[in-house]
Amino acid sequence: MSNPRSNGSYSYDGRLVFNGLYSTEILDPDFNLETTVEEGLKDFARGTNEEPGSGYHMLDFAERISESPDISRQIKSETEDIYGIRYQYEEWHEREVESANGDGTEYRNVRTTDSVDVYWDSPNYLFIKGNKTEARQAGSLIESKLGDYIRTREIGFASDFLLWILSQYKNGEQLGNELSAKLLSNARIEGEEDRFGRSNRVDDSTDIAKATTILMGILRGKEMAFVEGIFGMHGKFVAARIETGGRIHIKAEQDIEGSSHLERMALSVCFLKELLAVYDHWQSLPSEDKYPPVEFFKNLYEECERQGAEITFPVDDVIKRYREKGNREEYQQRQAGIAEFQ
């Protein structure tokens, strides 16, 4: 298999959208990804309409990062164990095109090529850059080609994890040792149909923790569908949208904006690595720390009142739900005090 380093500088197609997030476990202690790809998987070659071409190659991702003068030492350190694989494929479609002699049009099979990138933070996480269809196909290919060597488990974020992010942000607390929410500006909530609709969304706010559309929706029992904002990580700032189901869109803003494709992807996979580590930590928390306390909902209620938003609905249902989820003593002791929010 040819060395992709000879193919010029690193680049990628499309936006920084990741629709496949996985935790990984190495099954074979002697597994070497580069050897498996280079010796066991075919390289890309042009195909035909009857047999479209497809193939794989390594991206030498960590090596390229280590040699880049534009990428910080911290980011280099965090990405030194990340491998990149590119699956390239072609499609043929019959289209109406201008005829060769220019006197009309004709139907001809037209070839297009595309690619899906897979990044493996060995031995913990795997990220697939691509749309939903591409990510599903790539996940199936990984299972079929590498299933004897690594076990994968798809990750989808719980809505309560996004609520926890909002709670940490509102309280000015870190998400993890190396990750924090600096500004949350966009969000969507979903739930049962009411007079405000089934879904409510706020974009480009100066602070989502003060957006009454979202706060009142939470108090009505609706759940977070996505949250978006600016996150701090290893001295860098990354703008990202985090969605339930595991879709992440890294925006071309903050330190991503104006940087090379290589630095953009380095910052993106570093952010994903930190976020999934935080999600794993959140999942392991005891219930009393995993879910927001009564004070969180009280603060939301008071914030709505400060802004003149009249709450005409009871909030005891959402308090009860999180009292049961948290299973903490203070919830049970204060059950009788729910009426103070009404």
N, C-alpha and C positions, 0 to 999 in steps of 0.2 A: 504493500500500500504506500502511496506517495506521501511524503512529508508535507503537510499543509503550510508549514512555515515558508516553503518556497513559493507559495501562491500569493505573496504580497501581505499587506497590512491587514489587521483584523477588522472585520466589519460584520454587521448583521442586518437582516431585513426587517422592515416594519417597526412597530412600537414595542416598548418594553412592557409587554403584557405577558404574565405568567398564569396559565390556566391549569398547570399540573404541579402540585406540591406533594412530596412524599417523604416519609421517614424511611430509612434504609437500615438493613442489618446484613452484615457480611456472613454468608453461609460457608464459604470456602476460604480458610485462612491463607491459602496460596494464591488467591485471586489477584490478578493484575489486569486492570481495566485496559491499559494501553496495549498490552500484548493481545488480549482477547479481541479488541477492536481491529488491530492491525493484522492479526493472523487469522481471525475467525470470521470477520464480517467483510463483505465485498465493498470495494471503493465505488464511487459513483462513476457511471459511464453513460454516454448518450444512448438512448434507446430508440424505439420506433413507436408508431401509433398502436401496433399490435402488442408490443412489449415495452412499455415505458421504463425508462431507466430510473434506478434508485441506488443509494449506497451511503456509506458512513465514512467519516474520518475524524481523527482527533484534532482539537483546536490549539493544542499547546498553550492553554489559557493561562495557567499559573506562571509558566516560563515567560510568556510575553509580558505579563504584569510585572514580574520581578525585574525585567529589563527596561521598563518604562520610566523615564525621568519625571513624568507628570503625575505619577500616582504616589500618594504618601506612604511612608514606612508602615504606618498602622494598617492601612488597607492591604498593603502587600503581605503583611504578617497574617492577616485574617483570611487571605485567599490562597495561601501557599499550598493548601491541600485540596483545592478545587480543580476538578477535571472538566473539560468541555468536549462534548461530542456533537457533531453536526450530521443530521440525517437529511440528505438532499434528494429530491425527487422531481420528476417531470410529469406533466399532464399534457394530453393532446386533445384538442377540441376542434370540431369542424366549424369554421367561421366563414362568413362572406368577406372576401378581400378583393382588392383591385386586381384585375387580371394582369398577366405579365406584359401584354402589349399595350395596356392602358386604355383599351377601348370599352371597358365595362367591368363587371365584377364576376367572380367565380367563387365556388366553395372549395376550401382547402383545409387540410388538417394543420392546425397551428400549434406549435410547441411552446409551453411555458415551464419555467423551473421555479421551485420554491424550496425552502429548507425549514427545519425545526431544530432548535438548539436545546441540548440537555446539559445541565451543569450538576455535577455530583460533588457535594461537600463531604468527602470521605471521612468517616464512615457513617455520617449521621443523616444527611438530607439530600434530596434530589429535586431539582427545579426544571420545569419544562417551559420554555418560552414559545408561545404560539397561541392561536385561537383554540376554542374548545374542541373542535373537531381534530385539529392537529395534535393537541395535547392528549386526547384519548387514543389516537393512533400511535403516538410516540410511547404512551404508557403501555399499550399492548405489545409494541415491538420490544420494549425493554424487558417485559415479562417473558416474551418468547425467546429473546436472544441472550438475556443475562439472568434469567430466573434460576438457573442452577448455581449461581454464584452469590447473588444478593436477593434478599427478600424486601419487597416494598410494601408500604401501607400508605394509602392516599390520605391527605390531610385536608379537612374542611373546617373552617373556623366556626365555632359556636357563636350565636348572637350574643350570648352572655359574656363572651370574651371581648367583643367590641364594646359592650356596656362597661366592662372592667377597665378597658383603655380609656373610655370617657371619664370614669370615676377617678382613675389615677391622674389623668390630665387636669381635671377640675380641682383636685387636691394638691397639685403641684408636685406629684411624686413620680419617680422614675418608673419606666416599664420594666427595665432590667439594668444590669450593671453598665451596659454600653448602649442602651437604647432609651430614648425619651420622646414624648410627644410635645413638641414645641408650640404648635398651633393647629387646632382642629377647626377646619373651616366648612367642610361639606359633610352631610350625612343623609341617610334615608332610613325611615322606620316603616315597618309593615305590621299589619295585624288585622283583626276583624273589622269589617266594614262599619263605619259610623258616619256621622254627619260631616266629618272632615275627610272621608274617603278611606280606602283600605291602606293606602300608602301616602306618606308625607315626606317631603324632601326639602332640604335647604342647601343652597349652593353659594359659595363665595361670601360667607359671613365672616365677620371679624373675629368671632369666637363662638363655636357651636355650643359651648356650655352655657351660652346666654340666649340661644335661639329658641324662643318660646314654642315655635312649631314643633321642634324636636322634643323639648322638655315636656310639654303637655302630652305629646304622644306617648312618651315613656310612662308618664303617670296614668295614662289610660290603659296601659298594659301592652302597648305595641313593642315590637322587638327591633333591634338594630339590624339593618340589612347591609349597610356599608358605612365606613367612616373614612374621611380623607383629610390630609393635612400635611404638615411639615414635621419631620422626625429628625432628631439629632442622633448621630452615631459616629463614634471614633473621630470627633472633631469635624465632621461633615454634616450637611443638611440635605435630606432627601424628601421630596414631595411624593406621596404615594396614596393610592386608594386601596383599602383592605376590605374585601367583601366576604360575607359568609359563603361557604362553598369552596373557598380557597383560591379565588381569583385575586391577583394583585396587579395593579397598574402603576408602574413607576413613571412619574411625569417628567417631561423635559424642562424642569425648573430647578431652582436652587443650584447646588453644586453639580447637578447633572447637565444643566444648560451650558452650552458652549464648550463642553469637554469632548474628547475623542470617543469613538465607539468603544474602545477598549476600557477607558476610564468609566464610562457610563455603565458598562456591564459589570465592571469590578465593584462599583458602588451598589449596583442593584443586587448582585448575588450576596454581597456582604450584608445588605439590609435584610434580605430574605433569611439568611443564616441567623441573624440576631433575632428577627421576629419569630421564627419557628422555635428557637430556644426559649424565648419568652412564653410562647404558647404552651410548650411542654411544661414549663415551670408553673404556669397558671393551672394547667390540668392537674398537677400534683398537689396544689394547695389544699389545705383543709377547707371544708365548706364555709366556715366563718370568715375566711379571708378571700375566698373565691368570688363571693357575691357581695354586692354593696350593702351596707348597713342602713338602718332606718334614717340616719342623719343625711345620707345621700339623697333620698327621696324628699326629705324635709327641705333640704337646700334647693332642690329643683322647684318645689312648691313655692318657696319664698322668693326665688328668682323670678318666677312668673308673676307673682304679686307685685314685686318691685317694678316690673315693666308694665303694670296695668292690665295684665292678661287675667281675665276673670275665669276661675276654674269652677264650673257648674256641675261637675261630675264627681262621684265618690272615688277616692284613691285607695280604698281599703283592699281591693282585690290585688293590686300590684304589691302592696305592702305584705299581704298574707302570702302571696306566691314566693316572695324572696325571704320572708320569715321561714317558710318551710324549706326552701333551698339551703339557706344559711344554717338553719337548725341551731341558731345561737341563742343563748339564754336571754340576752337582752330583748330579742324579738318577742319571746314568749312573755317576758315580764311587762313589755310595753304594749301588748295587744290591745289592752283596754284604752290605750292612749291614741289609737288611730284617729279617733274623731277630731283631734286637734288639727288635722290637715284638711278637714272638710269645711 
